[in-house]
Each structure stands twice: as C-alpha cells, then as structure tokens.
C-alpha cells in the first residue's frame, strides 16, 4: 500500500535505535545501528512509485478500509489495528526491547512485531531494507525460518519469523492463521522459541516502561500528555554515550517547498540542556546524569576555538553536510541533507547551555557524581569564553547561515554562564571566584541593558542596537535574568506578541527574511515559551487556553514536530522534536493545579 506521507507517526525505540511507524503499520524510518546511522527503512523520504518501497517494512492488509493506532498506556509499545472492508483485521504490536537483565539495561538493535488476526485477514509482508540512504537494496538470502539481508560493506541483517519465509521472500498474500512474530535484528540466530522470546520480551519491555513512568513526578493536570512527552524524550537519548538528539529524522521541511530541510540526528548542547532540565523536573535523573557525562567529556577536550554548538552522538565534531540526491524527500520536497553545517557555526549561547546543564551536578543531591573543585575549574574555561564572546557577532540560536549579529539571547546565555559560576563558587566556598564571576555577570548585564534594550520600543530586541523581535527573548525570565512582572519583560512580551503572531495564533521565532526568505510556519517551542511568559506575567487564563490549543495540534500518538502551520494546524519539520516535547512538560508543570488543591 502506498499512502501520502504525513507526520501521523508513532515512535518506538529503546535508547539505541528508534523507528517511526505510520498509521498503516509501515515502518517508514529507522536508522541502524544507532540514531545517526544509515536508515535501513527510509520510505518517509521517498515520494511514490515502486521504488518508494525500498527501505520499508510494511504489513499490507488486502481490501484495507481503515486503521486504529495507540500506545499501550505509559509505555513505548505500539498497537496498530488494520481493518478490511469485510470485518477482518490484524493487530500489529510493535516494540523495541528494553528491560533490566543481569544488572544492566538490555537494549538490542532489534524490532519485534507481533501479528494477531481478527477473523481471517489476508496480508502481505514486505521487508525491503535499503543501504546508503535507500539507494542500494539488500540482497535477500532465504533460510529455514529466517531471511538474511546482505549488502556490500554494510552489517548483515536478519528477519526471523514464524510466518512463511517463502511468502515473505516472494511478497505473496496469504491468510493469517494465528498469532505470529517477526524479529528484525542483526544477523544472529534466535536461540529460543520465537513465540516464547517475543512474549517474554514484550512483557519485560512493558514492565520496564510501566515502572519508569510510575516514578515520574508529574503535575495533576495533563498527565497523559506529560508522560508521553517524557517517554519520547527518554527515547531520544542515546544511552551508550549520553547524547540526546534533537529529532529522529532528517530533512522533514519546516514548511512546504522551502528547502528548510535539516538533519537533526545530532546533539545540540542547547536543546539537550532544555531536555535534561525538563526530565530532571519530573524526577527522571538518570538521563540527565548520562548526558552530563557526555557533556563533561566534550568540555574536557575543548580547545581555544569557540565551542561548536552541536556534536555527533559519539562526541565527535565532524558532520559535513551533503545531499542524498537519489532521495526525492518528504512528499517530494527535497533536498535530503546528511550532516549539518551548523557544526561549523559560531553560536555564543552554547556557553550558557553547557554551564546551565552542569550546574545541576553541584546542587542536586540525587546525582551520584557530584561536582567538585576540579569540575568547577573546567567550567571556568567555558565561562571565560562566555566573557570573551558575549558582545561578539554570531549566527544565533536560529543558526542563520547568511549573516551574523550580536544576538541579545546569546548575550543573556553568556550572562547565565557567569551568574551560575558565581553561584557554584559560593556553593564550594570559593569567595574570590564568586566575586569574580558575580562581577563578570554584572558587566555582561550592563552591556545588555545598554545595547540589547530598545527604550523607544520598551523591549529587548533580537540584536544589539536593533528593532526586531525574537521569540527567544521570552526566555529571559526562565533564565533568571529578569522577573516576569518587571516592566522591561512585560514590554518585551507585548512587543513579541505584536510582531511574532502574524496569523494571530501561534508564535513565530522571527518574521524577518533570512537566507531562505520569510518564515512560513510557527516554531512550536516558541509558542510554549510564550505560554510560560504569559503565566509569569500573571495572564494564566490566556496561557491555559493557548496550551490546550497547542495540545490539540499533537498527532494521534501525542507527538509534536518542530513546526506548525498556523492556519491549518498541520505538523511540519523534523519529528518528533525534543524541543517541542519539552514545551509540553514545562508548560504543564507551570499551569497545572496542584495535587493538594485538586483532590
């Protein structure tokens, strides 16, 4: 079955790999052996024709009528039910195993699909992995109860199954006569009965997610949305190194036919700070600890050059950007980019992101490896960069490719770096360093107030000496730079409202033209920042109304992408976007009624 691609997708994963499943139970995206690897399944970025089925794993139901899809409550286990026009159907249970075993977390590069018939459905199974971003099909080699997939210079893969291997090899339709299992993994034989293994892994995986969700410190209201957001953020963490990716995908356009197509399968230090901060607020500290170790390793290898804003999930720096010319792109809207040129940019807000993240190691009693004098000295090197560059031009957090300015948000993040270093020094009893960094923070603040605040507009501005708005200015309150009721923040909030809601609904990050023209879609996280700013300013009723509106934009699996069309509510941009899921958690915590007052 070929369907028009959209972002009605669900995510399954285990912190090693992640896969996106559409509402017809097709796995349309999955990179192996890790998030930034070669996509074995990549039909999401193909546009029609039989060739689109290279890089797919689909369960096709003859005479298909409609489908239903939902997660098992509080888990990353997905159920998709396909119905035909005669009352038959098939329930596909998809999951990637994750559970505790031998004192460690077992998270293999494995996808398991359980097929349960409703009456007598007639199905066809297509398993067509691709190599080199779908350009090269794997050769299929039939075994007794499995199919091996082999491609030159690539890892061999294997599908083990209780279904007819011949029917899958030949892609023939047949009646599903009972419960069956499909296990797609590395080329290793299964050492136990596949039904027994499938059921054991399913139960263990469900139990893991039940237990993980059970200990989240969730708000009273919007619990389902917060839990789903938390699980999604957890699935976006590459546990082996601690890195957190911005999204599972590459090159889903920010808006239709704009060429704003980027590869987000990397770890932005800024995005990751917001992610671990949100999970930490829910009590999920393990992800934060793993990320902090990843971050400390990066800081320890820092040189005299500006710190780059994004790294590969293995901590390496190089991610040269190239185009996969053979892929037509999402709905035919190329280009498909591999790698990200943002790694070559200068973005001075990164210093604040690093120090804001690591600050928790000095103050959170739950963390096993606490911050010490040695770590503080390492962070001071980051702080010195913030002090050196706070008034220098950069590409900004929106990663402008064709221009550089002194961005007020970048300066505020440099202020946050100095401010937190002063607080850490106080915690460690280093009075001389406390004085040094407090003075540095004040120096940066005075420069921001002089250059980044426009008295005529009564607002902070996107750039020093400018008159344009940037949604990131709303984070001044979140950073502790200014109180939400301060006249300068209220003036900024008012100016942002007037400038960045061209459709009168959701917030744009900016509206001035950039390298690709004027933005066409709202940037999802900015609307959450706006909600939080409204709440800080005491406009809680407006904030709650907009929050409910934004929640209605989630797809049917409760997930959000990077961007929203403000007219139609359609999701655009890479998916699922960690920034956007963070927004759900933070705004829900701020706006929710307390447990005590609600029970």
BARO-549672 format. One record per residue (C-alpha): x, y negated, z negated. Coordinates in Angstrom, 1 decimal. Each point is the difference from the previous one (the first is absolute). Layout:
N
> X | Y | Z;
...
END
This chain:
599
> 0.0 | 0.0 | 0.0;
> 1.3 | -3.5 | 0.8;
> -1.3 | -2.9 | -2.0;
> 0.6 | -3.7 | 0.1;
> 2.7 | -0.7 | -2.6;
> -1.0 | -2.0 | -3.1;
> 1.2 | -0.3 | -3.5;
> -2.7 | 2.2 | -1.5;
> 2.8 | 2.2 | -1.2;
> 0.8 | 1.8 | -3.3;
> 3.5 | 0.5 | -1.5;
> 1.2 | 3.3 | -1.4;
> 3.6 | 0.4 | -1.3;
> 2.3 | 1.0 | -2.8;
> 2.7 | -2.7 | -0.2;
> 2.1 | 1.8 | 2.5;
> -2.2 | -0.2 | 3.1;
> -3.3 | -1.6 | 0.8;
> -2.6 | 0.8 | 2.6;
> -3.0 | -2.0 | 1.4;
> -3.2 | 1.9 | 0.8;
> -2.8 | -1.5 | 2.0;
> -3.7 | 0.7 | -0.6;
> 0.1 | 2.8 | 2.6;
> 2.6 | 1.8 | -2.0;
> 2.8 | -0.7 | 2.4;
> 3.4 | -0.7 | -1.6;
> 1.0 | -3.1 | 2.1;
> 3.2 | -1.0 | -1.8;
> 2.6 | 1.9 | -2.0;
> 3.7 | -0.6 | -0.2;
> 2.4 | 2.8 | -1.0;
> 2.1 | 0.7 | -1.9;
> -0.7 | -3.3 | -1.8;
> -2.0 | -3.2 | 0.4;
> 2.4 | -1.7 | 2.5;
> 0.7 | 3.1 | 2.0;
> -1.0 | 1.0 | 3.4;
> -3.9 | 0.2 | 0.2;
> -0.8 | 3.6 | 0.7;
> -3.6 | -1.1 | 0.5;
> -0.4 | -3.4 | 1.6;
> -3.2 | 0.0 | 2.0;
> -1.0 | -3.2 | -1.9;
> 2.4 | -1.8 | 2.3;
> -1.2 | 1.6 | 3.2;
> -2.9 | -1.2 | 2.2;
> -2.1 | 2.7 | 1.7;
> 0.8 | 2.7 | 2.5;
> 1.1 | 3.5 | -0.7;
> 3.5 | -1.4 | -0.8;
> -1.6 | -1.5 | -3.1;
> -0.3 | 3.5 | -1.4;
> 3.8 | 0.4 | -0.2;
> 0.6 | -0.8 | -3.6;
> -3.3 | 1.1 | -1.4;
> -1.4 | 2.6 | -2.4;
> -3.7 | 0.2 | 0.5;
> -2.9 | 2.2 | -0.9;
> -2.5 | -0.4 | 2.9;
> -3.6 | 1.1 | -0.6;
> -2.0 | 0.9 | 3.1;
> -3.2 | -2.1 | 0.5;
> 1.3 | -2.4 | -2.7;
> -2.7 | -2.3 | -1.4;
> 1.3 | -1.9 | -3.0;
> 2.3 | 0.2 | -3.0;
> 0.3 | -0.8 | -3.7;
> 3.3 | -0.6 | -1.8;
> 0.9 | -0.6 | -3.6;
> 2.7 | 0.6 | -2.5;
> -0.4 | 2.4 | -2.8;
> -0.6 | -2.3 | -3.0;
> 3.2 | -1.6 | -1.3;
> 2.3 | 2.1 | 2.2;
> 1.9 | -0.2 | 3.3;
> -1.9 | 3.1 | 1.2;
> -2.2 | -0.8 | 3.0;
> -3.2 | 1.7 | 1.3;
> -1.3 | -0.6 | 3.5;
> -3.2 | 1.7 | 1.1;
> -0.7 | 0.2 | 3.7;
> -3.6 | 0.8 | 1.2;
> -1.2 | 1.2 | 3.4;
> -3.3 | -0.6 | 1.6;
> -1.3 | 3.4 | -1.0;
> 0.4 | -0.2 | -3.8;
> 3.4 | 1.7 | -0.1;
> 3.0 | -1.6 | -1.5;
> 3.5 | 0.4 | -1.5;
> 1.5 | -1.5 | -3.2;
> 3.6 | -0.9 | 0.4;
> 1.9 | -0.4 | -3.3;
> 3.3 | -1.8 | 0.6;
> 2.8 | -0.5 | -2.5;
> 3.7 | -0.3 | -0.4;
> 1.2 | 2.1 | -3.0;
> 1.2 | -1.8 | -3.1;
> 0.2 | 1.4 | -3.5;
> 2.3 | 0.8 | -2.9;
> 2.0 | 3.2 | 0.3;
> 3.1 | 1.2 | -1.9;
> 0.2 | -3.4 | -1.8;
> 0.1 | -1.9 | 3.3;
> -2.5 | -1.5 | 2.4;
> -0.5 | 2.3 | 3.0;
> -0.6 | -2.1 | 3.1;
> 0.8 | 2.0 | 3.1;
> -0.1 | -1.2 | 3.6;
> -3.3 | 1.9 | 0.5;
> -3.5 | -0.7 | 1.1;
> -2.7 | 2.5 | -0.9;
> -3.5 | 0.1 | 1.7;
> -2.8 | 2.2 | -1.3;
> -2.8 | 0.7 | 2.3;
> -3.4 | 1.0 | -1.4;
> -2.9 | 0.8 | 2.5;
> -3.6 | -1.2 | -0.3;
> -2.0 | 2.7 | 1.8;
> 1.8 | 0.8 | 3.3;
> 2.1 | -2.9 | 1.3;
> 2.0 | 0.4 | 3.2;
> 3.3 | -1.8 | -0.4;
> 3.3 | -0.5 | 1.9;
> 3.2 | -0.7 | -1.8;
> 2.6 | -2.2 | 1.7;
> 3.5 | -0.2 | -1.5;
> 2.3 | -2.0 | 2.2;
> 2.9 | -1.5 | -1.9;
> 2.2 | -2.4 | 1.9;
> 3.6 | -1.1 | -0.3;
> 1.6 | -3.4 | 0.7;
> -3.1 | -1.9 | -0.8;
> -2.3 | 2.3 | 2.0;
> 2.1 | -0.1 | 3.1;
> 1.1 | 3.7 | -0.1;
> -2.4 | 2.8 | -0.9;
> 1.3 | 2.8 | -2.2;
> 0.4 | 3.4 | 1.7;
> -2.5 | 2.5 | -1.6;
> 1.2 | 3.5 | -0.9;
> -2.6 | 2.5 | -1.1;
> 0.5 | 2.3 | -3.0;
> -2.2 | 2.6 | -1.7;
> -1.7 | -2.5 | -2.3;
> 1.6 | -3.2 | 0.8;
> 1.2 | -2.3 | 2.8;
> 3.5 | -1.5 | 0.1;
> 0.5 | -3.5 | 1.5;
> 3.5 | -0.7 | 1.3;
> 1.5 | -3.1 | 1.6;
> 3.6 | -0.8 | 0.8;
> 1.9 | -1.7 | -2.8;
> -3.1 | 0.0 | -2.2;
> -1.0 | 2.0 | -3.0;
> -2.0 | 3.1 | 0.8;
> -3.6 | 0.0 | -1.3;
> -2.4 | 2.8 | -0.7;
> -3.7 | 0.5 | -0.2;
> -1.1 | 2.9 | -2.1;
> -3.6 | 1.0 | 0.2;
> -2.7 | 2.6 | -0.6;
> -1.7 | -1.1 | 3.2;
> 0.6 | 1.7 | 3.4;
> 3.5 | -1.1 | 1.0;
> -0.8 | 0.7 | 3.6;
> -3.1 | -2.2 | -0.1;
> 2.1 | -2.9 | -1.3;
> 2.8 | 0.6 | 2.5;
> -2.4 | 0.0 | 2.9;
> -2.3 | -2.7 | -1.6;
> -3.1 | 2.2 | 0.4;
> -3.3 | -0.6 | -1.7;
> -1.3 | 2.7 | -2.3;
> -2.6 | 0.5 | -2.8;
> 1.4 | -0.7 | -3.5;
> -0.9 | 3.2 | -1.9;
> 1.1 | -0.9 | -3.5;
> 2.3 | -2.1 | -2.1;
> 3.4 | -0.4 | 1.7;
> 3.3 | -1.8 | -0.7;
> 2.5 | -2.0 | 2.0;
> 3.4 | -0.8 | -1.5;
> 2.3 | -2.3 | 2.0;
> 3.5 | -0.4 | -1.3;
> 3.7 | 0.6 | 0.6;
> 0.9 | 3.2 | 1.8;
> -0.1 | 2.3 | -3.0;
> -2.0 | 3.2 | -0.5;
> -2.8 | 0.0 | -2.6;
> 0.9 | 2.5 | -2.7;
> -3.5 | 0.7 | -1.4;
> -3.5 | 0.4 | 1.3;
> -1.0 | -3.2 | 1.7;
> -3.5 | -0.1 | -1.5;
> 1.4 | 0.5 | -3.4;
> 2.7 | -2.6 | 0.5;
> -2.4 | -2.5 | 1.6;
> -2.4 | 0.3 | -3.0;
> 2.7 | -0.2 | -2.5;
> 1.6 | -3.0 | 1.5;
> -3.4 | -1.7 | 0.4;
> -0.9 | 0.5 | -3.7;
> 3.4 | -1.1 | -1.2;
> -0.1 | -3.1 | 2.2;
> -3.5 | -0.9 | -1.1;
> 1.0 | 0.4 | -3.7;
> 3.1 | -2.2 | 0.5;
> -2.0 | -2.9 | 1.3;
> -2.8 | 0.5 | -2.6;
> 2.6 | -0.3 | -2.7;
> 1.9 | -2.9 | 1.6;
> -3.2 | -2.0 | 0.4;
> -1.2 | 0.9 | -3.5;
> 2.8 | -2.0 | -1.6;
> -0.5 | -3.2 | 2.0;
> -0.9 | -3.0 | -2.1;
> -2.8 | -1.2 | 2.3;
> -2.4 | -2.9 | -0.4;
> -3.6 | 0.6 | -0.9;
> -1.4 | -1.2 | 3.3;
> 0.9 | 1.3 | 3.5;
> 1.7 | 3.1 | -1.3;
> -0.4 | 2.0 | 3.2;
> 1.6 | -2.7 | 2.1;
> 2.9 | -0.4 | -2.5;
> 0.7 | 3.7 | -0.3;
> 0.0 | 0.4 | 3.8;
> 2.4 | -2.9 | 0.3;
> 2.3 | 1.4 | -2.6;
> 0.1 | 3.4 | 1.7;
> 0.8 | -1.7 | 3.3;
> 2.8 | -2.0 | -1.5;
> 1.4 | 3.2 | -1.6;
> -0.1 | 1.8 | 3.4;
> 2.0 | -2.9 | 1.5;
> 2.9 | 0.6 | -2.4;
> 2.8 | 2.2 | 1.4;
> 0.8 | 1.8 | -3.2;
> 3.4 | 1.4 | 1.0;
> 1.6 | -3.5 | 0.0;
> -2.7 | -2.2 | -1.7;
> -0.6 | -2.1 | 3.1;
> -3.5 | -1.3 | 0.7;
> -1.0 | -0.6 | 3.6;
> -2.2 | -2.8 | 1.1;
> -2.3 | 2.3 | 2.0;
> 0.0 | 3.4 | 1.6;
> -0.2 | -1.2 | 3.6;
> 1.8 | -2.0 | 2.6;
> -1.5 | -2.4 | 2.6;
> -3.6 | -0.2 | -0.9;
> -0.6 | -3.6 | 1.3;
> -0.8 | -2.7 | -2.4;
> -2.6 | -1.1 | 2.4;
> -1.3 | 1.1 | 3.4;
> 2.5 | -0.4 | 2.9;
> 2.4 | -2.2 | -1.9;
> 3.3 | 2.0 | 0.0;
> 0.2 | -0.5 | -3.7;
> 1.0 | 3.6 | -0.4;
> 2.5 | 0.9 | -2.6;
> 1.5 | 3.1 | -1.6;
> -0.9 | 0.0 | -3.7;
> 1.4 | 3.4 | -1.1;
> 2.8 | -1.7 | -2.0;
> 0.4 | -1.4 | -3.5;
> -0.5 | -3.8 | -0.3;
> 1.4 | -1.0 | -3.3;
> -2.7 | -2.7 | -0.3;
> -3.0 | 2.3 | 0.7;
> 1.5 | 2.7 | -2.2;
> 0.1 | -2.4 | -3.0;
> -3.7 | -0.6 | 0.3;
> -0.7 | 3.7 | 0.4;
> 1.9 | 1.2 | -3.1;
> -1.3 | -3.0 | -2.0;
> -3.6 | 1.1 | 0.9;
> 0.6 | 3.6 | -0.9;
> 1.8 | -1.0 | -3.2;
> -3.0 | -1.9 | -1.1;
> -2.0 | 3.2 | 0.4;
> 2.5 | 1.9 | -2.0;
> 1.5 | 2.0 | 2.9;
> 3.6 | -0.7 | -1.1;
> 1.8 | 2.9 | 1.7;
> -0.3 | -1.6 | 3.5;
> 1.4 | -3.2 | -1.4;
> 3.0 | 1.7 | -1.6;
> 0.8 | 1.9 | 3.2;
> -0.2 | -3.3 | 2.0;
> 2.1 | -1.9 | -2.5;
> 2.8 | 2.6 | 0.4;
> -0.2 | -0.4 | 3.8;
> 0.2 | -3.8 | -0.5;
> 2.9 | 0.2 | -2.4;
> 2.0 | 2.0 | 2.5;
> -0.7 | -2.7 | 2.7;
> 1.1 | -2.8 | -2.3;
> 3.1 | 1.9 | -1.1;
> 1.2 | 0.2 | 3.7;
> -0.9 | -3.6 | 0.7;
> 2.7 | -2.1 | 1.8;
> 0.6 | -3.7 | 0.3;
> -2.5 | -0.4 | 2.9;
> -3.7 | -0.8 | -0.7;
> -1.9 | 3.0 | -1.1;
> -2.1 | 1.4 | 2.8;
> -3.8 | 0.2 | -0.8;
> -0.6 | 3.6 | 1.2;
> 1.8 | 3.3 | -0.2;
> -0.5 | 3.5 | 1.3;
> -1.5 | 2.5 | -2.4;
> 3.4 | 1.6 | -0.5;
> 1.5 | -3.4 | -1.0;
> 1.8 | -0.6 | 3.3;
> -0.1 | -3.4 | 1.6;
> -0.1 | 0.7 | 3.7;
> -3.4 | 0.2 | 1.7;
> 0.6 | -1.3 | 3.6;
> -3.2 | -0.8 | 1.7;
> -0.8 | 1.7 | 3.3;
> -3.0 | 0.7 | 2.2;
> -1.5 | 3.4 | 0.6;
> -1.0 | -0.8 | 3.6;
> -1.7 | 3.4 | 0.6;
> -2.7 | -0.7 | -2.7;
> -2.9 | -2.2 | 1.1;
> -0.7 | -1.1 | -3.5;
> -3.1 | -0.2 | -2.2;
> -3.0 | -0.3 | 2.4;
> 2.6 | -0.6 | 2.7;
> 1.3 | -3.2 | -1.7;
> 3.7 | 0.4 | 0.0;
> 2.9 | -0.4 | -0.6;
> 0.8 | 2.8 | -2.4;
> 3.0 | -1.1 | -2.0;
> 2.4 | 2.3 | -1.8;
> 2.1 | -1.8 | -2.7;
> -0.4 | -3.6 | -1.1;
> 2.0 | -3.1 | 0.8;
> -1.1 | -1.5 | -3.4;
> 3.0 | 1.8 | -1.5;
> 2.2 | -2.5 | 1.8;
> -1.9 | -3.0 | -1.3;
> 0.8 | -2.3 | -2.9;
> -2.9 | -0.1 | -2.5;
> 1.0 | -1.7 | -3.3;
> -3.1 | 1.1 | -1.9;
> 1.6 | 3.4 | -0.2;
> 2.2 | -1.0 | -3.0;
> -3.1 | -0.7 | -2.1;
> -1.5 | 3.3 | 1.1;
> 3.0 | 1.9 | -1.2;
> 0.3 | -1.7 | -3.4;
> -3.8 | 0.0 | -0.6;
> 0.0 | 3.8 | 0.6;
> 3.0 | 0.8 | -2.2;
> -1.1 | -2.3 | -2.8;
> -2.4 | 2.7 | -1.1;
> 3.0 | 2.2 | -0.9;
> 0.8 | -2.4 | -2.8;
> -3.5 | -0.4 | -1.4;
> -2.0 | 3.1 | 0.6;
> 0.5 | 2.5 | -2.9;
> -1.3 | 2.9 | 2.1;
> 2.9 | 0.0 | 2.4;
> 2.6 | 2.7 | -0.7;
> 3.0 | -1.9 | 1.4;
> -0.2 | -3.4 | -1.7;
> 1.8 | -3.1 | 1.3;
> 3.4 | -0.8 | -1.6;
> 2.7 | -2.6 | 0.2;
> 1.6 | 1.8 | 3.0;
> -3.2 | -0.2 | 2.0;
> -0.6 | -3.6 | -1.0;
> 3.5 | -0.9 | 1.3;
> -1.0 | 1.7 | 3.3;
> -3.2 | -2.0 | 0.2;
> 1.9 | -3.2 | -0.6;
> 1.7 | 0.5 | 3.3;
> -3.5 | 0.0 | 1.6;
> -0.9 | -3.1 | -2.0;
> 3.1 | -1.8 | 1.3;
> -1.2 | 0.7 | 3.5;
> -3.4 | -1.5 | -0.9;
> 1.7 | -3.0 | -1.4;
> 2.1 | -0.4 | 3.1;
> -2.8 | 0.4 | 2.5;
> -3.2 | -1.4 | -1.6;
> 0.2 | -3.2 | 2.1;
> 1.2 | 1.7 | 3.2;
> -2.0 | 0.8 | 3.1;
> -1.3 | 3.6 | 0.5;
> -2.5 | 2.0 | 2.0;
> -2.4 | 0.0 | -2.9;
> -2.1 | 2.9 | -1.3;
> -2.0 | 0.1 | 3.3;
> 3.3 | 0.7 | 1.9;
> -0.2 | -2.7 | 2.6;
> 2.3 | 1.1 | 2.9;
> 0.3 | -3.3 | 1.8;
> 0.5 | -2.6 | -2.7;
> 1.4 | -0.6 | -3.5;
> -1.0 | -2.5 | -2.7;
> 0.4 | -0.4 | -3.7;
> -3.1 | 1.8 | -1.1;
> -1.5 | -1.0 | -3.3;
> -1.0 | 3.5 | -0.9;
> 3.6 | 1.2 | 0.5;
> 1.1 | -2.8 | -2.3;
> -2.6 | 1.0 | -2.6;
> 1.2 | 3.6 | 0.1;
> 3.6 | -1.2 | -0.6;
> -1.3 | -2.0 | -2.9;
> -1.6 | 3.2 | -1.3;
> 3.3 | 1.8 | 0.3;
> 1.7 | -2.6 | -2.2;
> -2.9 | -0.2 | -2.4;
> 0.0 | 3.7 | -0.6;
> 3.7 | 0.2 | -0.4;
> -0.3 | -2.6 | -2.8;
> -2.6 | 2.2 | -1.7;
> 2.1 | 3.2 | 0.4;
> 3.0 | -1.8 | -1.5;
> -2.1 | -1.1 | -3.0;
> -1.2 | 3.6 | -0.4;
> 3.7 | 1.1 | 0.0;
> 1.0 | -2.7 | -2.4;
> 2.3 | -1.7 | 2.5;
> -0.7 | -3.6 | -0.9;
> 2.6 | -1.6 | 2.4;
> -1.4 | 1.9 | 3.0;
> -3.5 | -0.9 | -1.1;
> 0.9 | -3.6 | 0.1;
> 1.7 | 0.3 | 3.3;
> -3.0 | 1.7 | 1.8;
> -2.6 | -2.2 | -1.7;
> 1.9 | -3.1 | 1.3;
> 0.2 | 1.7 | 3.5;
> -3.7 | 0.6 | 0.0;
> -0.7 | -3.6 | -1.0;
> 2.3 | -1.2 | 2.8;
> -1.9 | 2.0 | 2.6;
> -3.3 | -1.1 | -1.4;
> 0.9 | -3.7 | 0.3;
> 1.0 | 0.5 | 3.6;
> -3.2 | 1.8 | 0.8;
> -2.1 | -2.8 | -1.6;
> 1.9 | -2.6 | 1.9;
> 0.0 | 1.7 | 3.4;
> -2.7 | 2.7 | 0.0;
> -2.9 | -2.0 | -1.4;
> -1.8 | -2.5 | 2.3;
> -1.5 | -2.7 | -2.2;
> -2.2 | -1.3 | 2.8;
> -1.6 | 3.5 | 0.3;
> 0.3 | 0.6 | -3.7;
> 1.3 | 3.4 | 0.9;
> 3.1 | 2.2 | 0.3;
> 0.8 | 0.5 | 3.7;
> 1.2 | 2.9 | 2.1;
> 3.4 | -1.6 | 0.6;
> 2.0 | -2.8 | -1.7;
> -1.0 | -3.4 | 1.3;
> -2.9 | 1.6 | 2.0;
> -3.8 | -0.4 | 0.0;
> -1.1 | 3.5 | 0.9;
> -1.5 | 2.7 | -2.2;
> 1.2 | 3.6 | -0.7;
> -2.1 | 2.5 | -2.0;
> 3.1 | 1.1 | -2.0;
> -0.2 | -3.3 | -1.9;
> -2.9 | 1.6 | -1.9;
> 2.5 | 2.3 | -1.6;
> 1.5 | -2.9 | -2.0;
> -2.4 | 0.8 | -2.8;
> 0.7 | 3.8 | 0.1;
> 3.8 | -0.8 | -0.2;
> -0.5 | -2.1 | -3.1;
> 1.2 | -3.1 | 1.8;
> -3.1 | -1.9 | -0.7;
> -3.3 | 0.4 | -2.0;
> -3.1 | 0.7 | 1.9;
> -1.7 | -3.1 | -1.4;
> 2.8 | -2.3 | 0.8;
> -1.1 | -2.9 | 2.3;
> 2.8 | 0.8 | 2.4;
> -1.1 | 3.6 | 0.3;
> -3.7 | -1.0 | 0.3;
> 1.0 | -2.4 | 2.8;
> 2.0 | 2.7 | 1.7;
> -3.0 | 2.4 | -0.2;
> -2.3 | -2.6 | 1.5;
> 2.5 | -0.8 | 2.8;
> 0.4 | 3.7 | 0.8;
> -3.8 | 0.5 | 0.1;
> -0.4 | -2.8 | 2.5;
> 2.9 | 1.1 | 2.2;
> 0.1 | 3.8 | 0.0;
> -3.6 | 1.1 | 0.3;
> -0.8 | -0.9 | 3.6;
> -2.8 | 2.5 | 0.2;
> -1.3 | -1.0 | -3.5;
> 0.4 | 3.5 | -1.3;
> 3.5 | 1.6 | -0.6;
> 3.3 | -1.7 | -0.4;
> 2.6 | -0.3 | 2.7;
> 3.7 | 0.0 | -1.1;
> 0.5 | -3.1 | 2.1;
> -1.7 | -1.5 | 3.1;
> 2.9 | -1.8 | 1.7;
> 1.3 | 1.6 | 3.2;
> 3.0 | 2.3 | -0.4;
> 2.1 | 2.0 | 2.5;
> -3.2 | 1.8 | 1.3;
> -2.5 | -2.9 | -0.1;
> -2.6 | -0.7 | -2.6;
> -1.0 | 2.9 | -2.4;
> -3.4 | 1.5 | 0.9;
> -0.7 | 2.2 | -3.0;
> 0.0 | -0.5 | -3.7;
> 2.8 | 1.5 | -2.0;
> -1.7 | 2.2 | -2.6;
> 2.2 | -0.5 | -3.0;
> -0.4 | -3.8 | 0.3;
> -3.7 | 0.3 | -0.7;
> 0.8 | 1.9 | -3.1;
> 2.5 | -2.7 | -1.0;
> -2.8 | -2.5 | 0.5;
> -2.3 | 2.1 | -2.2;
> 2.6 | 0.0 | -2.8;
> 0.5 | -3.7 | 0.4;
> -3.7 | -0.7 | -0.2;
> -0.1 | 2.0 | -3.2;
> 3.0 | -1.9 | -1.5;
> -1.8 | -3.2 | 0.8;
> -3.1 | 1.1 | -1.8;
> -2.1 | 0.6 | 3.1;
> -0.8 | 3.6 | -0.9;
> -3.4 | 0.4 | 1.7;
> 1.5 | -1.0 | 3.3;
> 2.9 | 2.4 | -0.5;
> -2.3 | 2.9 | -0.8;
> -2.1 | -0.6 | 3.0;
> 2.9 | -0.1 | 2.4;
> 1.5 | 3.1 | -1.7;
> -3.1 | 2.0 | 0.6;
> 0.0 | -1.3 | 3.6;
> 3.6 | 1.2 | 0.5;
> -0.8 | 3.4 | -1.5;
> -2.7 | 0.4 | 2.6;
> 2.7 | -0.3 | 2.7;
> 1.8 | 3.2 | -1.1;
> -0.5 | 2.9 | 2.3;
> -2.1 | 2.9 | -1.0;
> 2.9 | 1.6 | -1.8;
> 0.5 | -3.2 | -2.1;
> 3.2 | -1.1 | 1.7;
> 1.1 | -3.3 | 1.5;
> 2.4 | -1.0 | 2.7;
> 2.1 | -3.2 | 0.3;
> -2.5 | -2.3 | 1.7;
> -3.7 | -0.6 | 0.3;
> -1.9 | -1.6 | 2.9;
> -2.0 | -2.7 | -1.9;
> -2.9 | 0.1 | 2.5;
> -0.6 | 3.8 | 0.2;
> 1.8 | 1.3 | -3.1;
> 1.9 | 2.5 | 2.1;
> 3.4 | 1.2 | -1.3;
> 3.2 | -0.7 | 1.9;
> 3.7 | 0.3 | -0.8;
> 2.1 | 2.8 | -1.4;
> -1.9 | 2.5 | -2.2;
> -0.5 | 0.6 | -2.9;
> 1.7 | -3.3 | -1.1;
> 1.5 | 0.2 | -3.5;
> -0.3 | -3.8 | -0.4;
> -3.8 | 0.2 | 0.6;
> -0.5 | 2.9 | -2.4;
> 2.0 | -1.9 | -2.6;
> -2.5 | -2.8 | 0.4;
> -2.9 | 2.2 | -0.9;
> 1.7 | 1.1 | -3.3;
> 1.1 | -3.5 | -1.0;
> -3.3 | -1.7 | 0.7;
> -2.1 | 2.7 | -1.6;
> 2.1 | -0.3 | -3.2;
> -0.4 | -3.8 | -0.1;
> -3.7 | 0.0 | 0.8;
> -1.4 | 3.1 | -1.8;
> -2.0 | -0.3 | -3.1;
> 1.7 | 1.6 | -3.0;
> -0.7 | 3.5 | -1.1;
> -1.0 | -1.3 | -3.5;
> -2.5 | -2.5 | 1.3;
> -1.5 | 2.4 | 2.5;
> -0.7 | 3.1 | -2.1;
END
